[in-house]
Amino acid sequence: MIDLSYTRARLLAEIEAADSEGEPLSNITDPRVATRDVRVRVCSRGRHDLFPLLKAALLERFAAAPRLQLIRDLLIPLRNALGNAFKHGNGRDPTKTISVELVLARKGALIAVTDEGAGFDVAVTFRRVQGDENYFVNHGCGFRNLHRAMSSVSYENGGRTVLLCFQPMEDDLASSSCPASTGDSTTAPGETPAEGHAAHEPGSSRREEAHSL
């Protein structure tokens, strides 16, 4: 869920990330991403270039996490954030870049997605979401979808950077609320047709997104 009181420093402390020194890794396929506490930064001009690589790395890194939680609280919000950065932040401009920084630590991950747009007033937008108002001229629901995530979500950099903090739950806690078998619903990466546009019934929307990943 979105909580604008969360700063990058606070989210890093929640996952017990060590102070990083030196330049981050630039290769998301580096073997250290799967096992070490590392920082990675990757850039692209299109979301479709980024998401499959990020998805593969995160599935390997958090292979022990409950699969449904990983999809619901990390992969779906990440894909929504990339879609928002491309469509709304960069205005679908192919010359503008989306930057993704990952901090991977013992208790989870902090992912920062940054676009090159003009930014927006996050506080005003969030108040409109809480009041169930239309908050952008295109009546999208990408911001609302991020608020529905169980992970911690915040913003910085004038709305140009979204922060997504994922902390895997324990298997025994997850078993009481997650189905025993969810199937492999992440085998076909792609964009959900409703992303950032039409609102869906809450339960069915999440299931549809999970099966379209």
C-alpha positions in Angstrom: 0.0 0.0 0.0 1.0 3.6 -0.5 2.4 5.4 2.5 4.0 8.7 1.7 5.6 9.0 5.1 8.0 6.2 4.1 11.4 7.5 2.9 14.1 5.6 1.1 16.1 5.4 4.2 13.3 4.0 6.3 12.5 1.3 3.6 16.2 0.3 3.4 16.2 -0.1 7.2 13.1 -2.3 7.0 14.9 -4.8 4.8 18.2 -4.4 6.8 20.1 -3.3 3.7 23.8 -2.6 4.4 25.4 0.7 3.5 26.5 0.4 -0.1 29.8 1.5 -1.4 31.0 1.9 -4.9 29.1 1.6 -8.2 26.0 -0.7 -8.4 26.0 -3.7 -10.6 24.8 -3.0 -14.2 24.0 -6.6 -15.2 20.8 -8.0 -13.8 21.9 -11.5 -14.9 25.0 -11.3 -12.7 25.0 -14.5 -10.5 25.5 -12.4 -7.3 22.0 -11.0 -7.8 20.5 -14.4 -6.7 22.5 -14.8 -3.5 24.3 -11.7 -2.3 23.2 -8.4 -0.8 23.8 -6.2 -3.8 22.6 -3.0 -5.5 21.8 -3.1 -9.2 20.9 -0.4 -11.7 19.5 -1.0 -15.1 18.0 1.4 -17.7 15.9 1.0 -20.8 13.7 3.1 -23.1 10.9 0.5 -23.0 9.1 -1.4 -20.2 9.0 -4.6 -22.3 12.8 -4.7 -22.3 13.0 -4.4 -18.5 10.2 -6.5 -17.1 11.2 -10.0 -18.3 14.8 -9.5 -17.1 13.7 -8.2 -13.7 11.1 -10.9 -13.3 13.6 -13.7 -14.0 16.1 -12.3 -11.5 13.5 -11.7 -8.8 11.9 -15.2 -9.2 15.4 -16.7 -8.7 16.3 -14.4 -5.8 13.0 -15.1 -3.9 12.5 -18.7 -5.0 11.8 -19.7 -1.4 9.0 -17.1 -1.0 5.3 -18.2 -1.5 4.7 -17.9 -5.2 1.3 -16.1 -4.9 2.8 -13.5 -2.6 5.7 -12.9 -5.0 3.4 -12.4 -7.9 0.8 -10.3 -6.0 3.1 -8.1 -3.9 6.2 -7.7 -6.1 5.8 -8.7 -9.8 2.4 -7.1 -10.4 3.2 -3.8 -8.7 6.6 -3.7 -10.5 5.0 -4.2 -13.8 2.4 -1.5 -13.0 5.2 0.9 -12.0 7.1 0.3 -15.2 3.9 0.8 -17.2 3.1 4.1 -15.4 6.7 5.3 -16.0 6.5 4.6 -19.7 3.0 5.8 -20.4 2.4 8.6 -17.9 5.9 9.7 -16.8 7.7 9.5 -20.2 4.5 10.0 -22.2 5.4 7.0 -24.4 8.4 9.0 -25.7 10.9 6.4 -27.1 13.8 8.8 -26.5 13.2 8.9 -22.7 14.7 6.4 -20.3 13.3 4.3 -17.4 15.8 3.6 -14.7 15.4 0.8 -12.2 17.5 0.5 -9.1 17.3 -2.7 -7.0 18.7 -3.0 -3.4 18.6 -6.7 -2.5 19.1 -7.6 1.2 18.5 -10.3 3.7 14.9 -9.3 4.5 13.7 -8.3 1.0 14.1 -5.8 -1.8 13.7 -2.1 -2.4 13.0 -1.3 -6.1 13.1 2.3 -7.3 11.6 3.0 -10.7 12.4 6.5 -12.2 11.1 8.1 -15.3 12.2 11.3 -17.1 8.8 13.0 -17.0 7.7 16.3 -15.3 6.6 14.5 -12.2 3.3 15.1 -10.4 1.8 16.2 -7.0 1.8 12.8 -5.3 0.0 14.1 -2.1 -2.9 15.6 -4.1 -3.2 12.5 -6.2 -3.2 10.2 -3.2 -6.0 12.3 -1.5 -8.1 11.9 -4.7 -7.5 8.2 -4.7 -8.6 7.9 -1.0 -11.7 9.9 -1.9 -12.4 7.5 -4.8 -12.1 10.3 -7.3 -10.8 10.3 -10.8 -7.2 11.4 -10.3 -5.8 11.8 -13.8 -7.4 13.1 -17.0 -7.1 9.6 -18.6 -9.0 8.0 -15.7 -6.3 5.4 -15.2 -6.1 3.1 -12.2 -2.3 2.4 -12.1 -1.8 4.5 -9.0 -4.8 2.8 -7.3 -3.4 -0.6 -8.2 -0.1 0.3 -6.5 -2.1 1.2 -3.4 -3.7 -2.2 -3.3 -0.4 -4.0 -3.1 0.6 -5.5 0.3 4.2 -4.2 -0.2 5.1 -0.7 1.0 5.0 1.9 -1.8 6.1 5.5 -1.6 7.4 8.3 -3.9 10.3 10.7 -4.2 11.9 13.0 -6.7 8.7 15.0 -7.3 6.7 11.9 -8.2 9.3 10.8 -10.9 10.5 7.9 -8.7 8.2 5.2 -7.1 9.7 3.1 -4.3 8.5 -0.5 -3.9 9.6 -2.4 -0.8 9.0 -6.1 -0.8 9.5 -8.4 2.2 8.7 -12.1 1.8 6.4 -13.6 4.4 7.2 -16.8 6.2 5.8 -19.9 4.5 3.7 -20.9 7.6 2.1 -17.4 7.7 1.4 -17.5 4.0 -0.2 -21.0 4.0 -3.2 -19.8 6.0 -4.1 -17.1 3.4 -2.7 -18.4 0.1 -4.0 -21.4 -1.9 -1.8 -24.5 -1.6 -1.1 -24.5 -5.3 -1.2 -21.5 -7.6 0.3 -23.1 -10.7 3.0 -21.4 -12.8 1.2 -18.2 -13.6 4.4 -16.3 -14.5 5.3 -18.2 -17.7 4.1 -15.6 -20.2 5.3 -12.1 -19.4 3.1 -9.4 -20.9 1.0 -6.4 -20.2 -2.4 -6.7 -18.8 -4.9 -4.9 -21.1 -6.5 -3.1 -18.2 -3.3 -1.7 -16.7 -3.6 2.0 -16.0 -7.0 2.3 -17.7 -10.2 0.5 -16.8 -11.1 -0.4 -13.2 -12.0 -4.0 -12.4 -13.8 -5.8 -9.6 -11.0 -6.0 -6.9 -10.7 -9.7 -6.6 -11.0 -10.6 -10.2 -8.5 -7.9 -11.3 -5.7 -9.4 -9.2 -6.4 -12.9 -10.4 -6.4 -11.8 -14.1 -3.2 -9.9 -13.6 -1.5 -12.9 -12.0 -2.4 -15.2 -14.8 -1.2 -12.7 -17.5 2.3 -12.2 -16.1 
